[in-house]
Amino acid sequence: MIKDAIILKTSISKTPYSPFSPMPGVNATFSNGVTKRLFSFNPEDLNFKVDNEFIGLTELEASNLMFDKNISFLKP
């Protein structure tokens, strides 16, 4: 069985100054050497306190974390 690559390093882009700028996103470097953007998010809806919130997770686990944050934001 092939082991999924885990996130070793992340960076969160800065919040845009203009409403027409691209949304901030989370970029990750994985244990297999690949660096990619995981997702973008609306900083008014979601907040990631620290970059290391994703360290040690697989891409699927990071996506699930984003999904959970979206769901908790939508709950009253």
PQR file with spaces between the fields and no chain letter, atoms N, CA, C, O and H, PARSE charges and radii, in Angstrom:
ATOM       1  N    MET     1       0.845   -1.193    0.000 -0.4000 1.5000
ATOM       2  CA   MET     1       0.000    0.000    0.000 -0.0000 2.0000
ATOM       3  C    MET     1       0.882    1.244    0.000  0.5500 1.7000
ATOM       4  O    MET     1       1.840    1.326    0.768 -0.5500 1.4000
ATOM       5  N    ILE     2       0.565    2.208   -0.854 -0.4000 1.5000
ATOM       6  CA   ILE     2       1.328    3.435   -0.940 -0.0000 2.0000
ATOM       7  C    ILE     2       0.860    4.391    0.151  0.5500 1.7000
ATOM       8  O    ILE     2      -0.331    4.655    0.310 -0.5500 1.4000
ATOM       9  H    ILE     2      -0.214    2.142   -1.478  0.4000 1.0000
ATOM      10  N    LYS     3       1.835    4.899    0.893 -0.4000 1.5000
ATOM      11  CA   LYS     3       1.516    5.839    1.959 -0.0000 2.0000
ATOM      12  C    LYS     3       1.295    7.232    1.368  0.5500 1.7000
ATOM      13  O    LYS     3       2.079    7.683    0.532 -0.5500 1.4000
ATOM      14  H    LYS     3       2.803    4.685    0.763  0.4000 1.0000
ATOM      15  N    ASP     4       0.228    7.915    1.799 -0.4000 1.5000
ATOM      16  CA   ASP     4      -0.046    9.268    1.317 -0.0000 2.0000
ATOM      17  C    ASP     4       1.012   10.228    1.842  0.5500 1.7000
ATOM      18  O    ASP     4       1.486   10.097    2.971 -0.5500 1.4000
ATOM      19  H    ASP     4      -0.408    7.548    2.477  0.4000 1.0000
ATOM      20  N    ALA     5       1.374   11.198    1.003 -0.4000 1.5000
ATOM      21  CA   ALA     5       2.338   12.218    1.407 -0.0000 2.0000
ATOM      22  C    ALA     5       1.708   13.113    2.470  0.5500 1.7000
ATOM      23  O    ALA     5       0.519   13.425    2.404 -0.5500 1.4000
ATOM      24  H    ALA     5       0.989   11.305    0.086  0.4000 1.0000
ATOM      25  N    ILE     6       2.508   13.521    3.444 -0.4000 1.5000
ATOM      26  CA   ILE     6       2.015   14.404    4.495 -0.0000 2.0000
ATOM      27  C    ILE     6       2.572   15.808    4.295  0.5500 1.7000
ATOM      28  O    ILE     6       3.597   16.001    3.641 -0.5500 1.4000
ATOM      29  H    ILE     6       3.474   13.268    3.497  0.4000 1.0000
ATOM      30  N    ILE     7       1.888   16.763    4.859 -0.4000 1.5000
ATOM      31  CA   ILE     7       2.282   18.156    4.738 -0.0000 2.0000
ATOM      32  C    ILE     7       3.421   18.441    5.707  0.5500 1.7000
ATOM      33  O    ILE     7       3.319   18.174    6.905 -0.5500 1.4000
ATOM      34  H    ILE     7       1.055   16.606    5.390  0.4000 1.0000
ATOM      35  N    LEU     8       4.508   18.989    5.168 -0.4000 1.5000
ATOM      36  CA   LEU     8       5.672   19.339    5.976 -0.0000 2.0000
ATOM      37  C    LEU     8       5.742   20.835    6.269  0.5500 1.7000
ATOM      38  O    LEU     8       6.244   21.248    7.314 -0.5500 1.4000
ATOM      39  H    LEU     8       4.590   19.206    4.195  0.4000 1.0000
ATOM      40  N    LYS     9       5.234   21.642    5.338 -0.4000 1.5000
ATOM      41  CA   LYS     9       5.344   23.095    5.470 -0.0000 2.0000
ATOM      42  C    LYS     9       4.135   23.730    4.792  0.5500 1.7000
ATOM      43  O    LYS     9       3.688   23.277    3.738 -0.5500 1.4000
ATOM      44  H    LYS     9       4.826   21.307    4.489  0.4000 1.0000
ATOM      45  N    THR    10       3.616   24.781    5.410 -0.4000 1.5000
ATOM      46  CA   THR    10       2.493   25.500    4.803 -0.0000 2.0000
ATOM      47  C    THR    10       2.737   26.999    4.849  0.5500 1.7000
ATOM      48  O    THR    10       3.535   27.496    5.643 -0.5500 1.4000
ATOM      49  H    THR    10       3.979   25.149    6.266  0.4000 1.0000
ATOM      50  N    SER    11       2.045   27.689    3.996 -0.4000 1.5000
ATOM      51  CA   SER    11       2.032   29.151    4.051 -0.0000 2.0000
ATOM      52  C    SER    11       0.630   29.609    3.687  0.5500 1.7000
ATOM      53  O    SER    11      -0.039   29.022    2.836 -0.5500 1.4000
ATOM      54  H    SER    11       1.397   27.285    3.351  0.4000 1.0000
ATOM      55  N    ILE    12       0.207   30.666    4.349 -0.4000 1.5000
ATOM      56  CA   ILE    12      -1.104   31.239    4.092 -0.0000 2.0000
ATOM      57  C    ILE    12      -0.865   32.616    3.495  0.5500 1.7000
ATOM      58  O    ILE    12      -0.197   33.455    4.099 -0.5500 1.4000
ATOM      59  H    ILE    12       0.749   31.143    5.040  0.4000 1.0000
ATOM      60  N    SER    13      -1.411   32.846    2.312 -0.4000 1.5000
ATOM      61  CA   SER    13      -1.202   34.134    1.662 -0.0000 2.0000
ATOM      62  C    SER    13      -1.946   35.231    2.412  0.5500 1.7000
ATOM      63  O    SER    13      -2.879   34.970    3.172 -0.5500 1.4000
ATOM      64  H    SER    13      -1.955   32.164    1.821  0.4000 1.0000
ATOM      65  N    LYS    14      -1.517   36.440    2.184 -0.4000 1.5000
ATOM      66  CA   LYS    14      -2.062   37.607    2.889 -0.0000 2.0000
ATOM      67  C    LYS    14      -3.481   37.929    2.433  0.5500 1.7000
ATOM      68  O    LYS    14      -3.880   37.618    1.311 -0.5500 1.4000
ATOM      69  H    LYS    14      -0.759   36.652    1.567  0.4000 1.0000
ATOM      70  N    THR    15      -4.224   38.554    3.326 -0.4000 1.5000
ATOM      71  CA   THR    15      -5.572   39.005    3.013 -0.0000 2.0000
ATOM      72  C    THR    15      -5.492   40.139    1.995  0.5500 1.7000
ATOM      73  O    THR    15      -4.669   41.042    2.149 -0.5500 1.4000
ATOM      74  H    THR    15      -3.900   38.807    4.238  0.4000 1.0000
ATOM      75  N    PRO    16      -6.320   40.110    0.970 -0.5600 1.5000
ATOM      76  CA   PRO    16      -6.253   41.149   -0.074  0.2800 2.0000
ATOM      77  C    PRO    16      -6.704   42.515    0.450  0.5500 1.7000
ATOM      78  O    PRO    16      -7.524   42.611    1.363 -0.5500 1.4000
ATOM      79  N    TYR    17      -6.152   43.552   -0.146 -0.4000 1.5000
ATOM      80  CA   TYR    17      -6.538   44.920    0.205 -0.0000 2.0000
ATOM      81  C    TYR    17      -7.780   45.363   -0.555  0.5500 1.7000
ATOM      82  O    TYR    17      -8.526   46.227   -0.093 -0.5500 1.4000
ATOM      83  H    TYR    17      -5.486   43.475   -0.887  0.4000 1.0000
ATOM      84  N    SER    18      -7.991   44.780   -1.698 -0.4000 1.5000
ATOM      85  CA   SER    18      -9.094   45.176   -2.566 -0.0000 2.0000
ATOM      86  C    SER    18     -10.109   44.042   -2.663  0.5500 1.7000
ATOM      87  O    SER    18      -9.727   42.872   -2.647 -0.5500 1.4000
ATOM      88  H    SER    18      -7.386   44.078   -2.073  0.4000 1.0000
ATOM      89  N    PRO    19     -11.378   44.368   -2.761 -0.5600 1.5000
ATOM      90  CA   PRO    19     -12.376   43.297   -2.930  0.2800 2.0000
ATOM      91  C    PRO    19     -12.255   42.581   -4.270  0.5500 1.7000
ATOM      92  O    PRO    19     -12.866   41.531   -4.466 -0.5500 1.4000
ATOM      93  N    PHE    20     -11.470   43.138   -5.199 -0.4000 1.5000
ATOM      94  CA   PHE    20     -11.299   42.522   -6.505 -0.0000 2.0000
ATOM      95  C    PHE    20     -10.031   41.671   -6.585  0.5500 1.7000
ATOM      96  O    PHE    20      -9.767   41.052   -7.615 -0.5500 1.4000
ATOM      97  H    PHE    20     -10.973   43.991   -5.040  0.4000 1.0000
ATOM      98  N    SER    21      -9.249   41.637   -5.511 -0.4000 1.5000
ATOM      99  CA   SER    21      -8.035   40.822   -5.468 -0.0000 2.0000
ATOM     100  C    SER    21      -8.400   39.364   -5.242  0.5500 1.7000
ATOM     101  O    SER    21      -9.481   39.063   -4.737 -0.5500 1.4000
ATOM     102  H    SER    21      -9.463   42.140   -4.674  0.4000 1.0000
ATOM     103  N    PRO    22      -7.498   38.455   -5.617 -0.5600 1.5000
ATOM     104  CA   PRO    22      -7.772   37.035   -5.348  0.2800 2.0000
ATOM     105  C    PRO    22      -7.846   36.756   -3.849  0.5500 1.7000
ATOM     106  O    PRO    22      -7.195   37.418   -3.041 -0.5500 1.4000
ATOM     107  N    MET    23      -8.652   35.765   -3.502 -0.4000 1.5000
ATOM     108  CA   MET    23      -8.783   35.367   -2.101 -0.0000 2.0000
ATOM     109  C    MET    23      -7.470   34.763   -1.600  0.5500 1.7000
ATOM     110  O    MET    23      -6.709   34.198   -2.386 -0.5500 1.4000
ATOM     111  H    MET    23      -9.181   35.227   -4.158  0.4000 1.0000
ATOM     112  N    PRO    24      -7.200   34.880   -0.295 -0.5600 1.5000
ATOM     113  CA   PRO    24      -6.008   34.227    0.237  0.2800 2.0000
ATOM     114  C    PRO    24      -6.156   32.716    0.141  0.5500 1.7000
ATOM     115  O    PRO    24      -7.266   32.193    0.041 -0.5500 1.4000
ATOM     116  N    GLY    25      -5.036   32.032    0.173 -0.4000 1.5000
ATOM     117  CA   GLY    25      -5.075   30.585    0.050 -0.0000 2.0000
ATOM     118  C    GLY    25      -4.031   29.929    0.920  0.5500 1.7000
ATOM     119  O    GLY    25      -3.152   30.587    1.477 -0.5500 1.4000
ATOM     120  H    GLY    25      -4.135   32.458    0.254  0.4000 1.0000
ATOM     121  N    VAL    26      -4.143   28.629    1.024 -0.4000 1.5000
ATOM     122  CA   VAL    26      -3.192   27.823    1.780 -0.0000 2.0000
ATOM     123  C    VAL    26      -2.367   27.010    0.789  0.5500 1.7000
ATOM     124  O    VAL    26      -2.913   26.239    0.001 -0.5500 1.4000
ATOM     125  H    VAL    26      -4.856   28.095    0.572  0.4000 1.0000
ATOM     126  N    ASN    27      -1.053   27.187    0.835 -0.4000 1.5000
ATOM     127  CA   ASN    27      -0.112   26.425    0.012 -0.0000 2.0000
ATOM     128  C    ASN    27       0.618   25.450    0.910  0.5500 1.7000
ATOM     129  O    ASN    27       0.927   25.768    2.058 -0.5500 1.4000
ATOM     130  H    ASN    27      -0.609   27.814    1.476  0.4000 1.0000
ATOM     131  N    ALA    28       0.895   24.262    0.393 -0.4000 1.5000
ATOM     132  CA   ALA    28       1.539   23.229    1.204 -0.0000 2.0000
ATOM     133  C    ALA    28       2.666   22.554    0.439  0.5500 1.7000
ATOM     134  O    ALA    28       2.587   22.351   -0.773 -0.5500 1.4000
ATOM     135  H    ALA    28       0.644   24.004   -0.540  0.4000 1.0000
ATOM     136  N    THR    29       3.722   22.209    1.178 -0.4000 1.5000
ATOM     137  CA   THR    29       4.801   21.376    0.649 -0.0000 2.0000
ATOM     138  C    THR    29       4.674   20.013    1.320  0.5500 1.7000
ATOM     139  O    THR    29       4.612   19.911    2.545 -0.5500 1.4000
ATOM     140  H    THR    29       3.787   22.374    2.163  0.4000 1.0000
ATOM     141  N    PHE    30       4.638   18.971    0.497 -0.4000 1.5000
ATOM     142  CA   PHE    30       4.411   17.618    0.981 -0.0000 2.0000
ATOM     143  C    PHE    30       5.724   16.841    1.127  0.5500 1.7000
ATOM     144  O    PHE    30       6.767   17.257    0.624 -0.5500 1.4000
ATOM     145  H    PHE    30       4.689   19.054   -0.498  0.4000 1.0000
ATOM     146  N    SER    31       5.648   15.724    1.816 -0.4000 1.5000
ATOM     147  CA   SER    31       6.826   14.895    2.065 -0.0000 2.0000
ATOM     148  C    SER    31       7.410   14.286    0.795  0.5500 1.7000
ATOM     149  O    SER    31       8.550   13.820    0.801 -0.5500 1.4000
ATOM     150  H    SER    31       4.800   15.386    2.225  0.4000 1.0000
ATOM     151  N    ASN    32       6.651   14.284   -0.284 -0.4000 1.5000
ATOM     152  CA   ASN    32       7.169   13.771   -1.554 -0.0000 2.0000
ATOM     153  C    ASN    32       7.803   14.873   -2.410  0.5500 1.7000
ATOM     154  O    ASN    32       8.183   14.630   -3.555 -0.5500 1.4000
ATOM     155  H    ASN    32       5.725   14.662   -0.289  0.4000 1.0000
ATOM     156  N    GLY    33       7.918   16.094   -1.849 -0.4000 1.5000
ATOM     157  CA   GLY    33       8.563   17.198   -2.536 -0.0000 2.0000
ATOM     158  C    GLY    33       7.646   18.090   -3.349  0.5500 1.7000
ATOM     159  O    GLY    33       8.090   19.117   -3.862 -0.5500 1.4000
ATOM     160  H    GLY    33       7.609   16.292   -0.918  0.4000 1.0000
ATOM     161  N    VAL    34       6.401   17.735   -3.479 -0.4000 1.5000
ATOM     162  CA   VAL    34       5.439   18.503   -4.265 -0.0000 2.0000
ATOM     163  C    VAL    34       4.938   19.689   -3.435  0.5500 1.7000
ATOM     164  O    VAL    34       4.621   19.544   -2.254 -0.5500 1.4000
ATOM     165  H    VAL    34       6.040   16.900   -3.063  0.4000 1.0000
ATOM     166  N    THR    35       4.871   20.867   -4.072 -0.4000 1.5000
ATOM     167  CA   THR    35       4.279   22.050   -3.452 -0.0000 2.0000
ATOM     168  C    THR    35       3.072   22.445   -4.285  0.5500 1.7000
ATOM     169  O    THR    35       3.165   22.558   -5.507 -0.5500 1.4000
ATOM     170  H    THR    35       5.129   20.986   -5.031  0.4000 1.0000
ATOM     171  N    LYS    36       1.935   22.658   -3.624 -0.4000 1.5000
ATOM     172  CA   LYS    36       0.722   23.031   -4.348 -0.0000 2.0000
ATOM     173  C    LYS    36      -0.206   23.829   -3.463  0.5500 1.7000
ATOM     174  O    LYS    36      -0.093   23.820   -2.237 -0.5500 1.4000
ATOM     175  H    LYS    36       1.860   22.567   -2.631  0.4000 1.0000
ATOM     176  N    ARG    37      -1.126   24.519   -4.112 -0.4000 1.5000
ATOM     177  CA   ARG    37      -2.158   25.272   -3.403 -0.0000 2.0000
ATOM     178  C    ARG    37      -3.272   24.302   -3.032  0.5500 1.7000
ATOM     179  O    ARG    37      -3.818   23.609   -3.890 -0.5500 1.4000
ATOM     180  H    ARG    37      -1.217   24.526   -5.108  0.4000 1.0000
ATOM     181  N    LEU    38      -3.599   24.262   -1.757 -0.4000 1.5000
ATOM     182  CA   LEU    38      -4.657   23.360   -1.299 -0.0000 2.0000
ATOM     183  C    LEU    38      -6.037   23.944   -1.572  0.5500 1.7000
ATOM     184  O    LEU    38      -6.910   23.264   -2.111 -0.5500 1.4000
ATOM     185  H    LEU    38      -3.156   24.826   -1.060  0.4000 1.0000
ATOM     186  N    PHE    39      -6.230   25.205   -1.201 -0.4000 1.5000
ATOM     187  CA   PHE    39      -7.521   25.843   -1.408 -0.0000 2.0000
ATOM     188  C    PHE    39      -7.412   27.333   -1.130  0.5500 1.7000
ATOM     189  O    PHE    39      -6.446   27.800   -0.526 -0.5500 1.4000
ATOM     190  H    PHE    39      -5.521   25.758   -0.763  0.4000 1.0000
ATOM     191  N    SER    40      -8.418   28.068   -1.581 -0.4000 1.5000
ATOM     192  CA   SER    40      -8.590   29.479   -1.262 -0.0000 2.0000
ATOM     193  C    SER    40      -9.728   29.583   -0.253  0.5500 1.7000
ATOM     194  O    SER    40     -10.543   28.670   -0.124 -0.5500 1.4000
ATOM     195  H    SER    40      -9.202   27.688   -2.071  0.4000 1.0000
ATOM     196  N    PHE    41      -9.772   30.702    0.456 -0.4000 1.5000
ATOM     197  CA   PHE    41     -10.847   30.872    1.433 -0.0000 2.0000
ATOM     198  C    PHE    41     -11.172   32.350    1.584  0.5500 1.7000
ATOM     199  O    PHE    41     -10.357   33.218    1.270 -0.5500 1.4000
ATOM     200  H    PHE    41      -9.110   31.444    0.352  0.4000 1.0000
ATOM     201  N    ASN    42     -12.372   32.618    2.067 -0.4000 1.5000
ATOM     202  CA   ASN    42     -12.812   33.975    2.333 -0.0000 2.0000
ATOM     203  C    ASN    42     -12.414   34.313    3.771  0.5500 1.7000
ATOM     204  O    ASN    42     -12.916   33.683    4.701 -0.5500 1.4000
ATOM     205  H    ASN    42     -13.034   31.914    2.321  0.4000 1.0000
ATOM     206  N    PRO    43     -11.523   35.291    3.980 -0.5600 1.5000
ATOM     207  CA   PRO    43     -11.058   35.596    5.333  0.2800 2.0000
ATOM     208  C    PRO    43     -12.144   36.181    6.236  0.5500 1.7000
ATOM     209  O    PRO    43     -11.978   36.219    7.455 -0.5500 1.4000
ATOM     210  N    GLU    44     -13.259   36.638    5.646 -0.4000 1.5000
ATOM     211  CA   GLU    44     -14.360   37.118    6.466 -0.0000 2.0000
ATOM     212  C    GLU    44     -15.165   35.958    7.050  0.5500 1.7000
ATOM     213  O    GLU    44     -15.859   36.120    8.054 -0.5500 1.4000
ATOM     214  H    GLU    44     -13.393   36.606    4.655  0.4000 1.0000
ATOM     215  N    ASP    45     -15.069   34.793    6.421 -0.4000 1.5000
ATOM     216  CA   ASP    45     -15.827   33.622    6.869 -0.0000 2.0000
ATOM     217  C    ASP    45     -14.988   32.655    7.689  0.5500 1.7000
ATOM     218  O    ASP    45     -15.461   32.099    8.679 -0.5500 1.4000
ATOM     219  H    ASP    45     -14.505   34.661    5.606  0.4000 1.0000
ATOM     220  N    LEU    46     -13.746   32.457    7.277 -0.4000 1.5000
ATOM     221  CA   LEU    46     -12.885   31.463    7.914 -0.0000 2.0000
ATOM     222  C    LEU    46     -11.595   32.107    8.393  0.5500 1.7000
ATOM     223  O    LEU    46     -11.132   33.103    7.838 -0.5500 1.4000
ATOM     224  H    LEU    46     -13.361   32.909    6.472  0.4000 1.0000
ATOM     225  N    ASN    47     -11.030   31.518    9.432 -0.4000 1.5000
ATOM     226  CA   ASN    47      -9.788   32.026    9.972 -0.0000 2.0000
ATOM     227  C    ASN    47      -8.877   30.855   10.318  0.5500 1.7000
ATOM     228  O    ASN    47      -9.268   29.942   11.045 -0.5500 1.4000
ATOM     229  H    ASN    47     -11.406   30.709    9.883  0.4000 1.0000
ATOM     230  N    PHE    48      -7.672   30.894    9.793 -0.4000 1.5000
ATOM     231  CA   PHE    48      -6.660   29.913   10.154 -0.0000 2.0000
ATOM     232  C    PHE    48      -5.644   30.648   11.006  0.5500 1.7000
ATOM     233  O    PHE    48      -4.935   31.529   10.521 -0.5500 1.4000
ATOM     234  H    PHE    48      -7.354   31.636    9.202  0.4000 1.0000
ATOM     235  N    LYS    49      -5.574   30.280   12.284 -0.4000 1.5000
ATOM     236  CA   LYS    49      -4.767   31.028   13.240 -0.0000 2.0000
ATOM     237  C    LYS    49      -3.266   30.912   12.980  0.5500 1.7000
ATOM     238  O    LYS    49      -2.532   31.892   13.103 -0.5500 1.4000
ATOM     239  H    LYS    49      -6.149   29.564   12.678  0.4000 1.0000
ATOM     240  N    VAL    50      -2.825   29.739   12.630 -0.4000 1.5000
ATOM     241  CA   VAL    50      -1.389   29.530   12.430 -0.0000 2.0000
ATOM     242  C    VAL    50      -1.171   28.660   11.205  0.5500 1.7000
ATOM     243  O    VAL    50      -2.028   27.861   10.829 -0.5500 1.4000
ATOM     244  H    VAL    50      -3.421   28.943   12.531  0.4000 1.0000
ATOM     245  N    ASP    51      -0.012   28.831   10.592 -0.4000 1.5000
ATOM     246  CA   ASP    51       0.325   28.032    9.422 -0.0000 2.0000
ATOM     247  C    ASP    51       0.429   26.543    9.750  0.5500 1.7000
ATOM     248  O    ASP    51       0.106   25.698    8.916 -0.5500 1.4000
ATOM     249  H    ASP    51       0.685   29.480   10.897  0.4000 1.0000
ATOM     250  N    ASN    52       0.880   26.222   10.965 -0.4000 1.5000
ATOM     251  CA   ASN    52       1.143   24.817   11.283 -0.0000 2.0000
ATOM     252  C    ASN    52      -0.109   24.007   11.613  0.5500 1.7000
ATOM     253  O    ASN    52       0.004   22.866   12.061 -0.5500 1.4000
ATOM     254  H    ASN    52       1.142   26.909   11.643  0.4000 1.0000
ATOM     255  N    GLU    53      -1.263   24.555   11.409 -0.4000 1.5000
ATOM     256  CA   GLU    53      -2.527   23.841   11.634 -0.0000 2.0000
ATOM     257  C    GLU    53      -2.637   22.621   10.709  0.5500 1.7000
ATOM     258  O    GLU    53      -3.375   21.682   11.005 -0.5500 1.4000
ATOM     259  H    GLU    53      -1.355   25.482   11.046  0.4000 1.0000
ATOM     260  N    PHE    54      -1.906   22.638    9.592 -0.4000 1.5000
ATOM     261  CA   PHE    54      -1.988   21.578    8.597 -0.0000 2.0000
ATOM     262  C    PHE    54      -0.791   20.622    8.614  0.5500 1.7000
ATOM     263  O    PHE    54      -0.809   19.599    7.929 -0.5500 1.4000
ATOM     264  H    PHE    54      -1.307   23.402    9.351  0.4000 1.0000
ATOM     265  N    ILE    55       0.238   20.943    9.384 -0.4000 1.5000
ATOM     266  CA   ILE    55       1.445   20.120    9.411 -0.0000 2.0000
ATOM     267  C    ILE    55       1.111   18.705    9.881  0.5500 1.7000
ATOM     268  O    ILE    55       0.431   18.522   10.891 -0.5500 1.4000
ATOM     269  H    ILE    55       0.253   21.774    9.940  0.4000 1.0000
ATOM     270  N    GLY    56       1.596   17.709    9.139 -0.4000 1.5000
ATOM     271  CA   GLY    56       1.378   16.311    9.504 -0.0000 2.0000
ATOM     272  C    GLY    56       0.121   15.703    8.911  0.5500 1.7000
ATOM     273  O    GLY    56      -0.113   14.503    9.058 -0.5500 1.4000
ATOM     274  H    GLY    56       2.149   17.858    8.319  0.4000 1.0000
ATOM     275  N    LEU    57      -0.696   16.514    8.242 -0.4000 1.5000
ATOM     276  CA   LEU    57      -1.920   16.004    7.625 -0.0000 2.0000
ATOM     277  C    LEU    57      -1.665   15.605    6.177  0.5500 1.7000
ATOM     278  O    LEU    57      -0.730   16.099    5.546 -0.5500 1.4000
ATOM     279  H    LEU    57      -0.506   17.488    8.123  0.4000 1.0000
ATOM     280  N    THR    58      -2.487   14.723    5.661 -0.4000 1.5000
ATOM     281  CA   THR    58      -2.470   14.422    4.231 -0.0000 2.0000
ATOM     282  C    THR    58      -3.321   15.470    3.527  0.5500 1.7000
ATOM     283  O    THR    58      -3.992   16.271    4.178 -0.5500 1.4000
ATOM     284  H    THR    58      -3.247   14.322    6.173  0.4000 1.0000
ATOM     285  N    GLU    59      -3.294   15.464    2.211 -0.4000 1.5000
ATOM     286  CA   GLU    59      -4.109   16.421    1.455 -0.0000 2.0000
ATOM     287  C    GLU    59      -5.592   16.206    1.745  0.5500 1.7000
ATOM     288  O    GLU    59      -6.343   17.173    1.876 -0.5500 1.4000
ATOM     289  H    GLU    59      -2.749   14.814    1.682  0.4000 1.0000
ATOM     290  N    LEU    60      -6.016   14.958    1.845 -0.4000 1.5000
ATOM     291  CA   LEU    60      -7.412   14.654    2.144 -0.0000 2.0000
ATOM     292  C    LEU    60      -7.794   15.153    3.538  0.5500 1.7000
ATOM     293  O    LEU    60      -8.869   15.725    3.716 -0.5500 1.4000
ATOM     294  H    LEU    60      -5.406   14.173    1.739  0.4000 1.0000
ATOM     295  N    GLU    61      -6.929   14.944    4.517 -0.4000 1.5000
ATOM     296  CA   GLU    61      -7.209   15.407    5.881 -0.0000 2.0000
ATOM     297  C    GLU    61      -7.277   16.928    5.938  0.5500 1.7000
ATOM     298  O    GLU    61      -8.103   17.480    6.665 -0.5500 1.4000
ATOM     299  H    GLU    61      -6.055   14.480    4.372  0.4000 1.0000
ATOM     300  N    ALA    62      -6.422   17.613    5.182 -0.4000 1.5000
ATOM     301  CA   ALA    62      -6.456   19.076    5.134 -0.0000 2.0000
ATOM     302  C    ALA    62      -7.764   19.550    4.497  0.5500 1.7000
ATOM     303  O    ALA    62      -8.363   20.523    4.956 -0.5500 1.4000
ATOM     304  H    ALA    62      -5.752   17.164    4.591  0.4000 1.0000
ATOM     305  N    SER    63      -8.205   18.866    3.445 -0.4000 1.5000
ATOM     306  CA   SER    63      -9.482   19.205    2.815 -0.0000 2.0000
ATOM     307  C    SER    63     -10.642   18.981    3.779  0.5500 1.7000
ATOM     308  O    SER    63     -11.585   19.772    3.815 -0.5500 1.4000
ATOM     309  H    SER    63      -7.719   18.075    3.072  0.4000 1.0000
ATOM     310  N    ASN    64     -10.573   17.913    4.552 -0.4000 1.5000
ATOM     311  CA   ASN    64     -11.614   17.640    5.544 -0.0000 2.0000
ATOM     312  C    ASN    64     -11.639   18.714    6.627  0.5500 1.7000
ATOM     313  O    ASN    64     -12.713   19.096    7.093 -0.5500 1.4000
ATOM     314  H    ASN    64      -9.807   17.271    4.522  0.4000 1.0000
ATOM     315  N    LEU    65     -10.460   19.208    7.034 -0.4000 1.5000
ATOM     316  CA   LEU    65     -10.388   20.284    8.015 -0.0000 2.0000
ATOM     317  C    LEU    65     -11.053   21.545    7.464  0.5500 1.7000
ATOM     318  O    LEU    65     -11.803   22.218    8.171 -0.5500 1.4000
ATOM     319  H    LEU    65      -9.588   18.897    6.655  0.4000 1.0000
ATOM     320  N    MET    66     -10.778   21.854    6.220 -0.4000 1.5000
ATOM     321  CA   MET    66     -11.409   23.011    5.574 -0.0000 2.0000
ATOM     322  C    MET    66     -12.926   22.817    5.518  0.5500 1.7000
ATOM     323  O    MET    66     -13.678   23.750    5.800 -0.5500 1.4000
ATOM     324  H    MET    66     -10.169   21.307    5.646  0.4000 1.0000
ATOM     325  N    PHE    67     -13.374   21.629    5.161 -0.4000 1.5000
ATOM     326  CA   PHE    67     -14.803   21.331    5.104 -0.0000 2.0000
ATOM     327  C    PHE    67     -15.440   21.515    6.482  0.5500 1.7000
ATOM     328  O    PHE    67     -16.501   22.127    6.598 -0.5500 1.4000
ATOM     329  H    PHE    67     -12.763   20.872    4.932  0.4000 1.0000
ATOM     330  N    ASP    68     -14.800   20.991    7.519 -0.4000 1.5000
ATOM     331  CA   ASP    68     -15.333   21.119    8.884 -0.0000 2.0000
ATOM     332  C    ASP    68     -15.446   22.581    9.302  0.5500 1.7000
ATOM     333  O    ASP    68     -16.424   22.970    9.941 -0.5500 1.4000
ATOM     334  H    ASP    68     -13.937   20.494    7.425  0.4000 1.0000
ATOM     335  N    LYS    69     -14.452   23.391    8.946 -0.4000 1.5000
ATOM     336  CA   LYS    69     -14.502   24.817    9.280 -0.0000 2.0000
ATOM     337  C    LYS    69     -15.643   25.500    8.523  0.5500 1.7000
ATOM     338  O    LYS    69     -16.327   26.360    9.077 -0.5500 1.4000
ATOM     339  H    LYS    69     -13.658   23.075    8.427  0.4000 1.0000
ATOM     340  N    ASN    70     -15.847   25.124    7.275 -0.4000 1.5000
ATOM     341  CA   ASN    70     -16.970   25.687    6.506 -0.0000 2.0000
ATOM     342  C    ASN    70     -18.304   25.331    7.135  0.5500 1.7000
ATOM     343  O    ASN    70     -19.188   26.178    7.256 -0.5500 1.4000
ATOM     344  H    ASN    70     -15.291   24.425    6.824  0.4000 1.0000
ATOM     345  N    ILE    71     -18.445   24.081    7.534 -0.4000 1.5000
ATOM     346  CA   ILE    71     -19.704   23.631    8.150 -0.0000 2.0000
ATOM     347  C    ILE    71     -19.947   24.355    9.470  0.5500 1.7000
ATOM     348  O    ILE    71     -21.064   24.799    9.733 -0.5500 1.4000
ATOM     349  H    ILE    71     -17.727   23.393    7.436  0.4000 1.0000
ATOM     350  N    SER    72     -18.918   24.479   10.298 -0.4000 1.5000
ATOM     351  CA   SER    72     -19.112   25.150   11.598 -0.0000 2.0000
ATOM     352  C    SER    72     -19.409   26.633   11.412  0.5500 1.7000
ATOM     353  O    SER    72     -20.105   27.222   12.240 -0.5500 1.4000
ATOM     354  H    SER    72     -18.010   24.119   10.085  0.4000 1.0000
ATOM     355  N    PHE    73     -18.899   27.256   10.341 -0.4000 1.5000
ATOM     356  CA   PHE    73     -19.222   28.648   10.059 -0.0000 2.0000
ATOM     357  C    PHE    73     -20.695   28.802    9.687  0.5500 1.7000
ATOM     358  O    PHE    73     -21.335   29.788   10.054 -0.5500 1.4000
ATOM     359  H    PHE    73     -18.334   26.778    9.668  0.4000 1.0000
ATOM     360  N    LEU    74     -21.227   27.823    8.959 -0.4000 1.5000
ATOM     361  CA   LEU    74     -22.607   27.910    8.484 -0.0000 2.0000
ATOM     362  C    LEU    74     -23.640   27.589    9.556  0.5500 1.7000
ATOM     363  O    LEU    74     -24.803   27.971    9.430 -0.5500 1.4000
ATOM     364  H    LEU    74     -20.707   27.022    8.661  0.4000 1.0000
ATOM     365  N    LYS    75     -23.226   26.894   10.605 -0.4000 1.5000
ATOM     366  CA   LYS    75     -24.172   26.557   11.671 -0.0000 2.0000
ATOM     367  C    LYS    75     -24.491   27.799   12.479  0.5500 1.7000
ATOM     368  O    LYS    75     -23.608   28.610   12.757 -0.5500 1.4000
ATOM     369  H    LYS    75     -22.281   26.584   10.707  0.4000 1.0000
ATOM     370  N    PRO    76     -25.764   27.949   12.860 -0.5600 1.5000
ATOM     371  CA   PRO    76     -26.166   29.147   13.654  0.2800 2.0000
ATOM     372  C    PRO    76     -25.613   29.117   15.060  0.5500 1.7000
ATOM     373  O    PRO    76     -25.857   30.038   15.840 -0.5500 1.4000
